[in-house]
Amino acid sequence: MLYGEILNRVRVIPTGNLPYLTYLAPGIVAQSAVFVAIFYGIMLVWERDSGVLSKMMATPTPRAAIVSGKAFAAALRGLVQAAVVLTLCAILSVGIIWDPITILAAAAFVVLGAAFFACLSMILAGLVRNRDRMVGIGQAISLPLFFASNALYPTSLMPPVLQYISLGNPLSYQVDAIRGLLVGTPCHLLLDAVVLLVALAAAVTLASLSLTRLVR
């Protein structure tokens, strides 16, 4: 029996009429991009150590523009990871809605979420200023972010404390939008987009301030 068929028979977690693998796939798509983005701060520390960041900071380019460019560069790398996951979904015959418009809309949410987490990584890089510490922090926060979201199971199954944490976790909104677009579950696309855009704007601002501290 194929691995995908085994997961599709899981009935412990209520997912409505969706096979579990179909329910799970959008969460894996989002997490694959986030995992790439959350370690982006390591590259920023490397650029500081090699002198590249100092030269960049010496230009008249606004700090926010530098951060935004780096965040979306990281998001594009995450998008490649998401494309790999979607390819596996096609191989495993996961019930994805293969409509070009919905795929592009889901890709936009992948980019928004990954850009936010790349900015978060840059903020952390400005705080710890060390590559080894960044590796440890990235590993320490990536899994809790994943499990304290709706990527693996509905939020309603979580303990009350985790439900509140999930409400403040941008990954939950990213997954909600991607799941709604790719598999047709009820979602809140406008709310998801607003939350991610506001979170990204705040993260870009804080990461811009963090750059100055990193190059000191």
CYANA upper distance limits for C-alpha pairs under 8 A (distance plus 0.5 A):
  1 MET  CA      5 GLU  CA      7.12
  1 MET  CA      6 ILE  CA      7.53
  2 LEU  CA      6 ILE  CA      7.04
  3 TYR  CA      7 LEU  CA      6.96
  4 GLY  CA      8 ASN  CA      6.69
  4 GLY  CA     21 LEU  CA      7.27
  4 GLY  CA     92 LEU  CA      6.44
  5 GLU  CA      9 ARG  CA      7.00
  6 ILE  CA     10 VAL  CA      7.46
  7 LEU  CA     19 PRO  CA      8.27
  7 LEU  CA     20 TYR  CA      6.60
  7 LEU  CA     21 LEU  CA      6.02
  8 ASN  CA     19 PRO  CA      5.19
  8 ASN  CA     20 TYR  CA      5.50
  8 ASN  CA     21 LEU  CA      5.68
  8 ASN  CA     22 THR  CA      7.99
  9 ARG  CA     19 PRO  CA      7.35
  9 ARG  CA     20 TYR  CA      7.65
 10 VAL  CA     19 PRO  CA      8.05
 10 VAL  CA     20 TYR  CA      6.57
 11 ARG  CA     20 TYR  CA      7.92
 13 ILE  CA     20 TYR  CA      8.19
 13 ILE  CA    153 TYR  CA      7.23
 14 PRO  CA    154 PRO  CA      8.30
 15 THR  CA     19 PRO  CA      7.75
 15 THR  CA     20 TYR  CA      7.14
 15 THR  CA     23 TYR  CA      7.20
 15 THR  CA    153 TYR  CA      8.34
 15 THR  CA    154 PRO  CA      7.98
 18 LEU  CA     22 THR  CA      6.77
 18 LEU  CA     23 TYR  CA      6.63
 19 PRO  CA     23 TYR  CA      6.91
 20 TYR  CA     24 LEU  CA      6.46
 21 LEU  CA     25 ALA  CA      6.47
 21 LEU  CA     94 VAL  CA      7.30
 22 THR  CA     26 PRO  CA      8.20
 22 THR  CA     94 VAL  CA      5.98
 22 THR  CA     95 GLY  CA      6.08
 22 THR  CA     96 ILE  CA      7.57
 22 THR  CA    183 VAL  CA      7.60
 23 TYR  CA     27 GLY  CA      8.36
 23 TYR  CA    179 ARG  CA      7.89
 23 TYR  CA    183 VAL  CA      7.96
 24 LEU  CA     28 ILE  CA      6.98
 24 LEU  CA    151 ALA  CA      7.10
 24 LEU  CA    152 LEU  CA      6.37
 24 LEU  CA    153 TYR  CA      8.33
 25 ALA  CA     29 VAL  CA      6.72
 25 ALA  CA     89 CYS  CA      7.76
 25 ALA  CA     94 VAL  CA      8.29
 26 PRO  CA     30 ALA  CA      6.77
 26 PRO  CA    151 ALA  CA      7.84
 26 PRO  CA    175 VAL  CA      6.82
 26 PRO  CA    178 ILE  CA      6.35
 26 PRO  CA    179 ARG  CA      5.59
 26 PRO  CA    182 LEU  CA      7.53
 27 GLY  CA     31 GLN  CA      6.54
 27 GLY  CA    150 ASN  CA      8.01
 27 GLY  CA    151 ALA  CA      4.61
 27 GLY  CA    152 LEU  CA      7.06
 27 GLY  CA    175 VAL  CA      6.03
 27 GLY  CA    178 ILE  CA      8.41
 27 GLY  CA    179 ARG  CA      7.84
 28 ILE  CA     32 SER  CA      6.41
 28 ILE  CA     85 VAL  CA      7.88
 28 ILE  CA    151 ALA  CA      7.58
 29 VAL  CA     33 ALA  CA      7.28
 29 VAL  CA     81 GLN  CA      8.27
 29 VAL  CA     82 ALA  CA      5.41
 29 VAL  CA     83 ALA  CA      8.46
 29 VAL  CA     85 VAL  CA      6.44
 29 VAL  CA     86 LEU  CA      7.63
 29 VAL  CA    110 VAL  CA      8.44
 30 ALA  CA     34 VAL  CA      6.79
 30 ALA  CA     82 ALA  CA      7.47
 30 ALA  CA    110 VAL  CA      6.55
 30 ALA  CA    113 GLY  CA      8.28
 30 ALA  CA    171 LEU  CA      8.04
 30 ALA  CA    174 GLN  CA      7.47
 30 ALA  CA    175 VAL  CA      6.66
 30 ALA  CA    178 ILE  CA      8.14
 31 GLN  CA     35 PHE  CA      6.42
 31 GLN  CA    146 PHE  CA      7.34
 31 GLN  CA    151 ALA  CA      8.46
 32 SER  CA     36 VAL  CA      7.21
 32 SER  CA     78 GLY  CA      7.25
 32 SER  CA     81 GLN  CA      6.40
 32 SER  CA     82 ALA  CA      6.52
 32 SER  CA     85 VAL  CA      8.27
 33 ALA  CA     37 ALA  CA      6.85
 33 ALA  CA     75 ALA  CA      7.58
 33 ALA  CA     77 ARG  CA      7.95
 33 ALA  CA     78 GLY  CA      4.26
 33 ALA  CA     79 LEU  CA      6.58
 33 ALA  CA     80 VAL  CA      8.44
 33 ALA  CA     81 GLN  CA      6.42
 33 ALA  CA     82 ALA  CA      6.46
 33 ALA  CA    110 VAL  CA      7.35
 33 ALA  CA    114 ALA  CA      6.28
 34 VAL  CA     38 ILE  CA      6.39
 34 VAL  CA     78 GLY  CA      7.25
 34 VAL  CA    113 GLY  CA      7.63
 34 VAL  CA    114 ALA  CA      5.63
 34 VAL  CA    117 PHE  CA      6.85
 34 VAL  CA    118 ALA  CA      8.44
 34 VAL  CA    142 SER  CA      8.39
 35 PHE  CA     39 PHE  CA      7.45
 35 PHE  CA     78 GLY  CA      8.31
 35 PHE  CA    142 SER  CA      7.08
 36 VAL  CA     40 TYR  CA      7.45
 36 VAL  CA     74 ALA  CA      7.84
 36 VAL  CA     77 ARG  CA      7.64
 36 VAL  CA     78 GLY  CA      6.14
 36 VAL  CA    114 ALA  CA      8.47
 37 ALA  CA     74 ALA  CA      6.14
 37 ALA  CA     75 ALA  CA      7.08
 37 ALA  CA     77 ARG  CA      8.48
 37 ALA  CA     78 GLY  CA      7.04
 37 ALA  CA    114 ALA  CA      6.07
 37 ALA  CA    115 ALA  CA      7.59
 37 ALA  CA    117 PHE  CA      6.18
 37 ALA  CA    118 ALA  CA      5.00
 37 ALA  CA    121 SER  CA      7.82
 38 ILE  CA    114 ALA  CA      8.49
 38 ILE  CA    117 PHE  CA      5.94
 38 ILE  CA    118 ALA  CA      5.92
 38 ILE  CA    120 LEU  CA      7.69
 38 ILE  CA    121 SER  CA      5.74
 38 ILE  CA    138 GLY  CA      6.49
 38 ILE  CA    142 SER  CA      7.61
 39 PHE  CA     43 MET  CA      8.27
 39 PHE  CA    118 ALA  CA      7.89
 39 PHE  CA    121 SER  CA      6.80
 39 PHE  CA    134 MET  CA      7.82
 39 PHE  CA    135 VAL  CA      7.47
 39 PHE  CA    138 GLY  CA      6.26
 40 TYR  CA     44 LEU  CA      7.23
 40 TYR  CA     74 ALA  CA      7.28
 40 TYR  CA    118 ALA  CA      6.23
 40 TYR  CA    121 SER  CA      6.48
 40 TYR  CA    122 MET  CA      7.45
 41 GLY  CA     45 VAL  CA      6.81
 41 GLY  CA    118 ALA  CA      7.68
 41 GLY  CA    121 SER  CA      5.24
 41 GLY  CA    122 MET  CA      5.12
 41 GLY  CA    123 ILE  CA      8.29
 41 GLY  CA    124 LEU  CA      7.59
 41 GLY  CA    125 ALA  CA      5.65
 41 GLY  CA    134 MET  CA      7.40
 42 ILE  CA     46 TRP  CA      6.80
 42 ILE  CA    125 ALA  CA      7.56
 42 ILE  CA    130 ASN  CA      8.42
 42 ILE  CA    131 ARG  CA      5.85
 42 ILE  CA    134 MET  CA      6.50
 42 ILE  CA    135 VAL  CA      7.62
 43 MET  CA     47 GLU  CA      6.66
 44 LEU  CA     48 ARG  CA      6.77
 44 LEU  CA     53 LEU  CA      8.04
 44 LEU  CA    122 MET  CA      7.47
 44 LEU  CA    125 ALA  CA      7.71
 45 VAL  CA     49 ASP  CA      6.72
 45 VAL  CA    125 ALA  CA      7.10
 45 VAL  CA    129 ARG  CA      6.96
 45 VAL  CA    130 ASN  CA      7.09
 45 VAL  CA    131 ARG  CA      6.67
 45 VAL  CA    214 LEU  CA      8.17
 46 TRP  CA     50 SER  CA      6.64
 46 TRP  CA    131 ARG  CA      7.84
 47 GLU  CA     51 GLY  CA      6.57
 47 GLU  CA     52 VAL  CA      5.52
 47 GLU  CA     53 LEU  CA      5.72
 48 ARG  CA     52 VAL  CA      6.63
 48 ARG  CA     53 LEU  CA      5.43
 48 ARG  CA     54 SER  CA      7.05
 48 ARG  CA    214 LEU  CA      7.84
 48 ARG  CA    215 VAL  CA      6.68
 51 GLY  CA     55 LYS  CA      7.03
 52 VAL  CA     56 MET  CA      6.78
 53 LEU  CA     57 MET  CA      6.57
 53 LEU  CA    215 VAL  CA      7.74
 54 SER  CA     58 ALA  CA      6.73
 54 SER  CA    215 VAL  CA      6.84
 55 LYS  CA     59 THR  CA      7.40
 56 MET  CA     61 THR  CA      8.46
 57 MET  CA     61 THR  CA      8.00
 57 MET  CA     63 ARG  CA      7.94
 61 THR  CA     65 ALA  CA      7.20
 61 THR  CA     66 ILE  CA      7.46
 62 PRO  CA     66 ILE  CA      7.06
 63 ARG  CA     67 VAL  CA      6.73
 63 ARG  CA    208 SER  CA      5.72
 63 ARG  CA    209 LEU  CA      8.41
 63 ARG  CA    211 LEU  CA      8.19
 64 ALA  CA     68 SER  CA      6.46
 64 ALA  CA    204 VAL  CA      6.72
 64 ALA  CA    205 THR  CA      7.06
 64 ALA  CA    207 ALA  CA      8.43
 64 ALA  CA    208 SER  CA      5.89
 65 ALA  CA     69 GLY  CA      6.53
 66 ILE  CA     70 LYS  CA      6.77
 66 ILE  CA    208 SER  CA      8.45
 67 VAL  CA     71 ALA  CA      6.46
 67 VAL  CA    119 CYS  CA      7.73
 67 VAL  CA    204 VAL  CA      6.78
 67 VAL  CA    207 ALA  CA      7.20
 67 VAL  CA    208 SER  CA      6.67
 68 SER  CA     72 PHE  CA      6.64
 68 SER  CA    115 ALA  CA      8.47
 68 SER  CA    204 VAL  CA      7.05
 69 GLY  CA     73 ALA  CA      6.61
 70 LYS  CA     74 ALA  CA      6.71
 71 ALA  CA     75 ALA  CA      6.68
 71 ALA  CA    114 ALA  CA      8.23
 71 ALA  CA    115 ALA  CA      5.17
 71 ALA  CA    116 PHE  CA      7.74
 71 ALA  CA    118 ALA  CA      5.82
 71 ALA  CA    119 CYS  CA      6.42
 72 PHE  CA     76 LEU  CA      6.62
 72 PHE  CA    111 VAL  CA      7.58
 72 PHE  CA    114 ALA  CA      8.37
 72 PHE  CA    115 ALA  CA      5.90
 73 ALA  CA     77 ARG  CA      7.10
 74 ALA  CA     78 GLY  CA      6.83
 74 ALA  CA    114 ALA  CA      7.62
 74 ALA  CA    115 ALA  CA      7.14
 74 ALA  CA    118 ALA  CA      6.91
 75 ALA  CA     79 LEU  CA      6.58
 75 ALA  CA    110 VAL  CA      8.01
 75 ALA  CA    111 VAL  CA      5.48
 75 ALA  CA    112 LEU  CA      7.96
 75 ALA  CA    113 GLY  CA      8.41
 75 ALA  CA    114 ALA  CA      5.34
 75 ALA  CA    115 ALA  CA      5.58
 75 ALA  CA    118 ALA  CA      7.93
 76 LEU  CA     80 VAL  CA      6.96
 76 LEU  CA    111 VAL  CA      7.22
 77 ARG  CA     81 GLN  CA      7.18
 78 GLY  CA     82 ALA  CA      6.75
 78 GLY  CA    110 VAL  CA      8.15
 78 GLY  CA    111 VAL  CA      7.94
 78 GLY  CA    114 ALA  CA      7.00
 79 LEU  CA     83 ALA  CA      6.65
 79 LEU  CA    107 ALA  CA      7.47
 79 LEU  CA    110 VAL  CA      7.05
 79 LEU  CA    111 VAL  CA      7.09
 80 VAL  CA     84 VAL  CA      6.90
 81 GLN  CA     85 VAL  CA      6.96
 82 ALA  CA     86 LEU  CA      6.74
 82 ALA  CA    110 VAL  CA      8.26
 83 ALA  CA     87 THR  CA      6.66
 84 VAL  CA     88 LEU  CA      6.91
 85 VAL  CA     89 CYS  CA      6.74
 86 LEU  CA     90 ALA  CA      6.81
 87 THR  CA     91 ILE  CA      6.89
 88 LEU  CA     92 LEU  CA      6.61
 89 CYS  CA     93 SER  CA      6.48
 89 CYS  CA     94 VAL  CA      5.56
 89 CYS  CA     96 ILE  CA      8.06
 90 ALA  CA     94 VAL  CA      6.61
 90 ALA  CA     96 ILE  CA      8.39
 95 GLY  CA    183 VAL  CA      7.15
 96 ILE  CA    182 LEU  CA      5.83
 96 ILE  CA    183 VAL  CA      5.75
 97 ILE  CA    102 THR  CA      7.99
 97 ILE  CA    103 ILE  CA      8.40
 97 ILE  CA    181 LEU  CA      8.09
 97 ILE  CA    182 LEU  CA      5.63
 97 ILE  CA    183 VAL  CA      6.21
 97 ILE  CA    184 GLY  CA      8.04
 98 TRP  CA    102 THR  CA      8.02
 98 TRP  CA    103 ILE  CA      7.27
 98 TRP  CA    182 LEU  CA      8.02
 99 ASP  CA    103 ILE  CA      6.61
100 PRO  CA    104 LEU  CA      6.62
101 ILE  CA    105 ALA  CA      6.67
102 THR  CA    106 ALA  CA      6.54
102 THR  CA    181 LEU  CA      6.09
102 THR  CA    182 LEU  CA      7.15
103 ILE  CA    107 ALA  CA      6.61
103 ILE  CA    181 LEU  CA      7.91
103 ILE  CA    182 LEU  CA      7.38
104 LEU  CA    108 ALA  CA      6.79
105 ALA  CA    109 PHE  CA      7.12
105 ALA  CA    181 LEU  CA      7.86
106 ALA  CA    110 VAL  CA      6.76
106 ALA  CA    177 ALA  CA      7.68
106 ALA  CA    178 ILE  CA      5.56
106 ALA  CA    181 LEU  CA      6.67
106 ALA  CA    182 LEU  CA      7.55
107 ALA  CA    111 VAL  CA      6.72
108 ALA  CA    112 LEU  CA      6.75
109 PHE  CA    113 GLY  CA      6.59
109 PHE  CA    174 GLN  CA      6.60
109 PHE  CA    177 ALA  CA      7.58
109 PHE  CA    178 ILE  CA      7.25
109 PHE  CA    193 ALA  CA      8.04
110 VAL  CA    114 ALA  CA      6.52
110 VAL  CA    174 GLN  CA      7.54
110 VAL  CA    178 ILE  CA      8.17
111 VAL  CA    115 ALA  CA      6.39
112 LEU  CA    116 PHE  CA      6.81
112 LEU  CA    196 LEU  CA      6.99
112 LEU  CA    197 LEU  CA      7.68
112 LEU  CA    200 LEU  CA      7.87
113 GLY  CA    117 PHE  CA      6.90
113 GLY  CA    170 PRO  CA      7.66
113 GLY  CA    171 LEU  CA      7.29
113 GLY  CA    174 GLN  CA      6.55
113 GLY  CA    196 LEU  CA      7.05
113 GLY  CA    200 LEU  CA      8.47
114 ALA  CA    118 ALA  CA      6.56
115 ALA  CA    119 CYS  CA      6.77
115 ALA  CA    200 LEU  CA      7.55
116 PHE  CA    120 LEU  CA      6.76
116 PHE  CA    196 LEU  CA      8.05
116 PHE  CA    199 ALA  CA      7.33
116 PHE  CA    200 LEU  CA      5.29
116 PHE  CA    203 ALA  CA      6.89
116 PHE  CA    204 VAL  CA      8.32
117 PHE  CA    121 SER  CA      6.62
118 ALA  CA    122 MET  CA      6.80
119 CYS  CA    123 ILE  CA      6.71
119 CYS  CA    200 LEU  CA      8.12
119 CYS  CA    203 ALA  CA      6.09
119 CYS  CA    204 VAL  CA      6.50
119 CYS  CA    207 ALA  CA      6.32
120 LEU  CA    124 LEU  CA      6.81
120 LEU  CA    203 ALA  CA      6.76
120 LEU  CA    207 ALA  CA      7.64
121 SER  CA    125 ALA  CA      6.62
121 SER  CA    138 GLY  CA      8.30
122 MET  CA    126 GLY  CA      6.84
122 MET  CA    207 ALA  CA      6.24
122 MET  CA    210 SER  CA      7.67
122 MET  CA    211 LEU  CA      8.19
123 ILE  CA    127 LEU  CA      7.06
123 ILE  CA    203 ALA  CA      8.32
123 ILE  CA    206 LEU  CA      7.06
123 ILE  CA    207 ALA  CA      5.25
123 ILE  CA    210 SER  CA      5.95
123 ILE  CA    211 LEU  CA      8.34
124 LEU  CA    128 VAL  CA      6.67
124 LEU  CA    129 ARG  CA      8.46
124 LEU  CA    134 MET  CA      7.96
125 ALA  CA    129 ARG  CA      5.66
125 ALA  CA    130 ASN  CA      7.57
125 ALA  CA    134 MET  CA      7.05
125 ALA  CA    210 SER  CA      8.24
125 ALA  CA    214 LEU  CA      7.58
126 GLY  CA    207 ALA  CA      8.35
126 GLY  CA    210 SER  CA      5.25
126 GLY  CA    211 LEU  CA      6.63
126 GLY  CA    212 THR  CA      8.43
126 GLY  CA    213 ARG  CA      6.28
126 GLY  CA    214 LEU  CA      5.06
127 LEU  CA    210 SER  CA      7.79
127 LEU  CA    213 ARG  CA      8.24
127 LEU  CA    214 LEU  CA      7.99
128 VAL  CA    133 ARG  CA      7.16
128 VAL  CA    134 MET  CA      7.54
129 ARG  CA    133 ARG  CA      8.44
129 ARG  CA    134 MET  CA      8.37
129 ARG  CA    214 LEU  CA      6.58
130 ASN  CA    134 MET  CA      6.69
131 ARG  CA    135 VAL  CA      6.86
132 ASP  CA    136 GLY  CA      7.03
133 ARG  CA    137 ILE  CA      6.61
134 MET  CA    138 GLY  CA      6.42
135 VAL  CA    139 GLN  CA      6.76
136 GLY  CA    140 ALA  CA      6.55
137 ILE  CA    141 ILE  CA      6.67
138 GLY  CA    142 SER  CA      6.41
139 GLN  CA    143 LEU  CA      7.58
140 ALA  CA    144 PRO  CA      7.84
141 ILE  CA    145 LEU  CA      6.54
142 SER  CA    146 PHE  CA      6.82
143 LEU  CA    147 PHE  CA      6.65
144 PRO  CA    148 ALA  CA      6.27
145 LEU  CA    149 SER  CA      6.96
145 LEU  CA    169 ASN  CA      7.65
145 LEU  CA    171 LEU  CA      7.69
146 PHE  CA    151 ALA  CA      7.10
146 PHE  CA    152 LEU  CA      8.46
146 PHE  CA    171 LEU  CA      7.96
147 PHE  CA    151 ALA  CA      7.72
147 PHE  CA    152 LEU  CA      7.53
148 ALA  CA    162 LEU  CA      6.65
148 ALA  CA    163 GLN  CA      8.27
148 ALA  CA    165 ILE  CA      7.10
148 ALA  CA    166 SER  CA      5.86
148 ALA  CA    169 ASN  CA      7.94
149 SER  CA    155 THR  CA      7.63
149 SER  CA    166 SER  CA      5.46
149 SER  CA    169 ASN  CA      7.14
149 SER  CA    171 LEU  CA      6.82
149 SER  CA    172 SER  CA      5.30
150 ASN  CA    154 PRO  CA      5.82
150 ASN  CA    155 THR  CA      5.91
150 ASN  CA    166 SER  CA      7.82
150 ASN  CA    172 SER  CA      5.91
150 ASN  CA    175 VAL  CA      7.38
150 ASN  CA    176 ASP  CA      7.94
151 ALA  CA    172 SER  CA      7.48
151 ALA  CA    175 VAL  CA      6.66
153 TYR  CA    157 LEU  CA      7.54
154 PRO  CA    158 MET  CA      8.07
155 THR  CA    163 GLN  CA      6.53
155 THR  CA    166 SER  CA      7.88
156 SER  CA    163 GLN  CA      7.80
158 MET  CA    162 LEU  CA      6.33
158 MET  CA    163 GLN  CA      6.26
159 PRO  CA    163 GLN  CA      6.78
160 PRO  CA    164 TYR  CA      7.02
161 VAL  CA    165 ILE  CA      6.95
162 LEU  CA    166 SER  CA      6.46
163 GLN  CA    167 LEU  CA      6.86
164 TYR  CA    168 GLY  CA      7.26
165 ILE  CA    169 ASN  CA      6.79
166 SER  CA    172 SER  CA      6.74
167 LEU  CA    172 SER  CA      7.59
169 ASN  CA    173 TYR  CA      7.93
170 PRO  CA    174 GLN  CA      6.86
170 PRO  CA    195 VAL  CA      7.78
170 PRO  CA    196 LEU  CA      6.88
170 PRO  CA    199 ALA  CA      8.00
171 LEU  CA    175 VAL  CA      6.55
172 SER  CA    176 ASP  CA      6.54
173 TYR  CA    177 ALA  CA      6.78
173 TYR  CA    192 ASP  CA      5.40
173 TYR  CA    193 ALA  CA      8.41
173 TYR  CA    195 VAL  CA      7.82
173 TYR  CA    196 LEU  CA      7.76
174 GLN  CA    178 ILE  CA      6.72
174 GLN  CA    192 ASP  CA      7.03
174 GLN  CA    196 LEU  CA      7.87
175 VAL  CA    179 ARG  CA      6.26
176 ASP  CA    180 GLY  CA      6.61
176 ASP  CA    187 CYS  CA      6.32
176 ASP  CA    188 HIS  CA      7.74
176 ASP  CA    189 LEU  CA      8.37
176 ASP  CA    192 ASP  CA      7.80
177 ALA  CA    181 LEU  CA      6.69
177 ALA  CA    187 CYS  CA      6.57
177 ALA  CA    188 HIS  CA      7.23
177 ALA  CA    189 LEU  CA      5.96
177 ALA  CA    192 ASP  CA      6.76
178 ILE  CA    182 LEU  CA      6.40
179 ARG  CA    183 VAL  CA      6.10
179 ARG  CA    184 GLY  CA      7.27
179 ARG  CA    185 THR  CA      6.83
179 ARG  CA    187 CYS  CA      8.22
180 GLY  CA    184 GLY  CA      5.09
180 GLY  CA    185 THR  CA      5.02
180 GLY  CA    186 PRO  CA      6.31
180 GLY  CA    187 CYS  CA      5.71
180 GLY  CA    189 LEU  CA      8.47
181 LEU  CA    185 THR  CA      8.13
188 HIS  CA    192 ASP  CA      6.45
189 LEU  CA    193 ALA  CA      6.51
190 LEU  CA    194 VAL  CA      6.66
191 LEU  CA    195 VAL  CA      6.57
192 ASP  CA    196 LEU  CA      6.68
193 ALA  CA    197 LEU  CA      6.53
194 VAL  CA    198 VAL  CA      6.54
195 VAL  CA    199 ALA  CA      6.49
196 LEU  CA    200 LEU  CA      6.42
197 LEU  CA    201 ALA  CA      6.61
198 VAL  CA    202 ALA  CA      6.74
199 ALA  CA    203 ALA  CA      6.54
200 LEU  CA    204 VAL  CA      6.54
201 ALA  CA    205 THR  CA      6.87
202 ALA  CA    206 LEU  CA      6.82
203 ALA  CA    207 ALA  CA      6.39
204 VAL  CA    208 SER  CA      6.54
205 THR  CA    209 LEU  CA      7.13
206 LEU  CA    210 SER  CA      6.70
207 ALA  CA    211 LEU  CA      6.78
208 SER  CA    212 THR  CA      7.77
209 LEU  CA    213 ARG  CA      7.60
210 SER  CA    214 LEU  CA      6.70
211 LEU  CA    215 VAL  CA      6.96
212 THR  CA    216 ARG  CA      7.18
